[in-house]
């Protein structure tokens, strides 16, 4: 499963590599073949909650979903809840700075999608829709953006500037309007010049503040139907250009900058935190990769074991 740019890890693309003789050699070989090498691989540096609960669940095997009773490993990808062997209280919860809508293609395999990770780990801020059942966004275009690469997409740092184009014209947009002079004079008396300027600046930024971000959960070949939907037309589009995927499901012919959905969400939030909120990033959203990083390690180790 992939997002907007959908995954294309070369992790599993090993036919041209030399066959390692020992596990340590396998790890070195993997380091060379992963989309981002271990030296700059963020999965090594993540500040994660203890994954001991996942280790225990792995040893005990598949378990029942508490809602639908289906047999699953770690979590139920249809009910968006952990299985019985993974207590909810031992799963970290991430608070996000804005709301996230994930639009999932109906043909996307539930069990392969990483979108559910976001819902499990940030349940209050993430909503998953199965296309074509999606919201109407037209009236909220001034506070919503869509993560998807394209000729008109912009970088995260330019979001506020471009959202201004969608802001509805109103009395707060025209500080020089003569009709506002009596109000401004009175406000200066009550607030003072400095506080008034801060208030105006705050109102401006509030008018162009991003409140929701949309991601498409689909393979690249399936995205066209969703991205051309009239309900998504006219939305500001954001592109993540500099990140490389660690996803283990390789999609032939796609560059390693095509991310899995949970990676795209994570990297967007890190950039948003630094570029828009102007705050130092200290791992606030790292736990969004709680399941992803664990599975990455499992698959990496399994492949190495098979090469011994």
C-alpha positions in Angstrom: 0.0 0.0 0.0 1.2 3.4 -0.8 0.2 7.0 -0.6 0.0 9.9 -3.0 3.3 8.9 -4.3 3.1 5.4 -3.0 5.9 3.2 -1.9 8.7 2.0 -3.9 11.3 0.5 -1.6 14.1 -1.5 -3.1 14.3 -3.5 0.2 13.0 -6.6 -1.5 14.7 -6.1 -4.8 17.8 -8.3 -4.2 18.2 -10.4 -7.3 21.4 -8.5 -8.4 23.0 -8.5 -5.0 25.6 -11.0 -3.7 24.3 -13.7 -1.5 25.5 -13.0 2.1 27.1 -15.9 4.0 26.4 -14.6 7.5 23.8 -12.5 9.3 26.2 -9.7 9.9 27.0 -9.6 6.2 23.3 -9.5 5.4 22.8 -6.5 7.5 25.6 -4.7 5.7 24.2 -5.7 2.4 20.7 -4.4 3.4 22.3 -1.1 4.4 23.4 -0.6 0.9 20.1 -1.6 -0.7 17.5 0.2 1.5 16.1 3.4 -0.1 17.8 5.4 2.6 20.9 4.0 4.1 21.2 3.2 7.8 23.4 6.2 8.3 20.5 8.5 7.6 17.7 6.0 8.2 15.2 7.8 10.6 13.9 4.5 11.9 17.1 4.0 13.8 16.8 7.4 15.5 13.1 7.3 16.4 12.0 8.1 20.0 9.5 5.2 20.3 7.4 3.8 23.2 8.4 0.4 24.3 7.6 -2.3 21.7 7.7 -5.1 24.2 4.0 -5.6 23.8 4.5 -6.3 20.1 7.3 -8.7 20.9 5.1 -10.6 23.2 2.2 -10.6 20.6 4.6 -11.9 17.9 5.6 -14.8 20.1 2.0 -15.8 20.9 0.9 -15.5 17.3 -2.4 -14.4 15.8 -5.2 -13.3 18.2 -8.8 -12.3 18.0 -10.1 -8.8 17.2 -12.2 -7.8 20.3 -14.9 -6.4 17.9 -15.3 -8.7 15.0 -13.4 -11.8 16.4 -11.3 -12.1 13.2 -7.9 -13.6 13.6 -5.2 -11.0 13.2 -1.6 -10.2 14.1 -1.1 -7.1 16.3 -4.3 -5.2 15.2 -7.5 -5.5 13.2 -7.2 -3.6 10.0 -10.9 -3.5 9.4 -12.0 -2.4 12.9 -8.9 -0.2 13.6 -8.3 -1.7 17.1 -5.5 -3.8 18.6 -6.1 -7.5 19.0 -6.7 -9.1 22.4 -3.0 -9.8 23.0 -2.1 -6.2 22.5 -3.7 -4.1 25.3 -4.8 -0.7 24.2 -3.2 0.9 27.2 0.2 -0.3 26.0 -0.2 1.3 22.6 1.1 4.9 22.4 -1.3 7.7 21.5 -0.1 10.6 19.4 -1.7 14.0 19.5 -1.6 15.8 16.1 -1.6 19.6 15.4 -4.3 19.2 12.8 -6.9 16.7 11.6 -6.1 14.1 8.9 -8.4 12.5 6.4 -7.2 9.4 4.6 -9.1 8.5 1.4 -8.6 4.8 0.8 -9.1 3.2 -2.6 -11.8 0.5 -2.5 -9.4 -2.0 -4.1 -6.5 -1.3 -1.8 -5.9 -4.5 0.3 -6.8 -3.7 3.9 -4.1 -6.0 5.3 -1.4 -4.3 3.3 -2.3 -0.7 4.1 -0.3 1.3 6.6 -3.1 3.9 6.8 -4.6 2.0 9.7 -1.4 2.7 11.8 -2.4 6.4 11.8 -5.9 5.6 13.0 -4.6 3.3 15.7 -2.0 5.7 17.0 -3.9 9.0 16.6 -7.5 7.9 16.9 -8.8 11.4 17.8 -7.3 13.2 14.8 -7.5 10.6 12.0 -10.5 9.6 9.9 -10.3 6.9 7.2 -12.8 7.1 4.3 -13.3 4.4 1.7 -13.7 6.0 -1.8 -16.2 7.1 -3.2 -17.6 7.9 0.3 -15.6 11.1 1.0 -16.6 14.5 2.5 -17.3 17.7 0.6 -14.3 20.0 1.0 -15.3 23.0 -1.2 -16.4 25.3 1.6 -13.2 24.6 3.6 -10.7 25.0 0.9 -9.0 27.9 2.8 -8.0 25.6 5.6 -7.4 22.2 3.9 -4.6 20.8 1.7 -4.0 17.5 -0.1 -0.7 15.7 -0.1 -0.2 14.7 -3.7 2.6 15.3 -6.2 1.8 17.3 -9.3 2.7 20.3 -11.5 1.0 22.7 -9.1 2.0 21.2 -5.8 4.0 23.3 -3.3 6.3 22.5 -0.4 5.2 22.4 3.2 7.0 25.7 4.0 4.9 27.5 1.4 1.5 26.3 2.7 0.5 29.5 4.6 1.4 31.7 1.6 -0.7 29.7 -0.8 -3.6 29.3 1.5 -4.1 33.0 1.5 -5.4 32.7 -2.1 -8.3 30.6 -0.7 -9.2 32.9 2.2 -12.6 34.5 1.8 -12.5 38.3 1.5 -13.8 39.9 4.6 -13.4 43.0 6.8 -10.5 41.4 8.5 -8.6 41.2 5.2 -8.4 44.9 4.7 -6.7 46.7 7.5 -6.6 50.0 5.5 -10.3 50.2 5.0 -11.5 53.7 6.0 -14.6 52.2 7.5 -12.4 50.4 10.1 -10.7 53.6 11.3 -13.0 54.3 14.4 -12.6 50.7 15.4 -8.8 50.8 15.1 -8.6 54.1 17.1 -10.7 52.6 19.9 -8.7 49.3 19.8 -5.4 51.3 20.1 -6.7 52.9 23.2 -7.8 49.7 24.8 -5.0 47.3 23.6 -2.1 49.6 22.8 -0.3 49.7 19.5 1.9 46.6 20.1 -1.0 44.4 21.3 -3.2 45.6 18.4 -0.6 44.6 15.8 -0.2 41.2 17.5 -4.0 40.8 17.4 -4.2 41.7 13.7 -1.3 39.4 12.9 -2.9 36.6 14.8 -6.2 37.1 13.0 -4.4 37.0 9.6 -2.6 33.8 10.4 -5.8 32.3 11.8 -7.4 33.0 8.5 -4.8 31.1 6.6 -4.1 28.3 9.1 -4.1 24.8 7.9 -6.7 22.8 9.9 -6.9 19.5 7.9 -4.6 17.6 5.6 -5.8 14.8 3.2 -3.8 11.7 2.1 -4.7 9.2 -0.6 -4.1 5.5 0.4 -3.7 3.7 -2.9 -1.3 2.2 -5.3 0.1 4.6 -7.9 -2.0 3.1 -10.7 -5.2 3.5 -8.7 -4.8 7.1 -7.7 -6.1 8.7 -10.9 -9.7 8.0 -10.2 -9.5 9.6 -6.7 -7.3 12.6 -7.6 -9.6 13.5 -10.5 -12.7 13.4 -8.3 -14.5 16.8 -8.5 -14.7 17.0 -4.7 -10.9 17.3 -4.5 -10.5 19.8 -7.3 -9.1 23.2 -6.3 -7.5 22.0 -3.1 -4.0 23.2 -2.4 -1.6 20.3 -3.2 1.5 19.5 -1.1 4.5 17.4 -2.3 7.1 15.8 -0.1 10.1 15.7 -2.4 13.2 15.0 -0.2 12.2 11.9 1.8 13.0 8.3 0.9 10.9 5.3 1.8 11.7 2.4 4.0 8.6 0.4 2.9 9.2 -3.2 2.2 6.6 -3.6 -0.6 8.4 -2.7 -3.7 6.4 -1.2 -6.6 8.2 -1.7 -9.8 9.4 1.3 -11.7 8.7 3.9 -8.9 11.4 6.0 -7.3 12.3 5.6 -3.7 10.8 9.0 -2.9 7.3 7.4 -3.2 6.3 6.9 0.4 3.9 4.5 2.2 0.9 6.3 3.7 2.2 6.3 7.3 5.6 7.5 6.2 4.0 10.4 4.2 1.9 11.4 7.3 4.9 11.2 9.6 7.2 13.2 7.4 4.6 15.8 6.6 4.0 16.4 10.3 7.7 16.7 11.0 8.1 19.3 8.3 4.9 21.1 9.4 6.1 21.2 13.0 9.4 22.9 11.9 8.4 25.0 8.9 4.9 26.2 9.9 4.7 25.9 13.7 8.4 27.1 13.9 9.2 24.7 16.7 12.1 22.4 17.3 11.2 18.8 16.5 11.8 16.6 19.5 10.2 13.3 18.4 6.6 14.4 19.1 5.2 12.3 16.2 7.7 9.5 16.2 5.2 7.0 17.6 3.2 7.2 14.4 5.9 4.8 13.2 5.4 2.5 16.2 4.0 -0.4 14.1 5.8 0.4 10.9 9.3 0.4 12.5 8.6 -2.9 14.3 7.4 -4.6 11.1 10.3 -3.2 9.1 12.7 -4.8 11.6 10.8 -8.1 11.5 10.9 -8.3 7.7 14.6 -7.2 7.6 15.6 -9.9 10.1 13.5 -12.6 8.4 15.1 -11.8 5.0 18.5 -12.0 6.6 17.7 -15.3 8.3 16.7 -16.7 4.9 20.0 -15.6 3.4 22.2 -17.4 6.0 
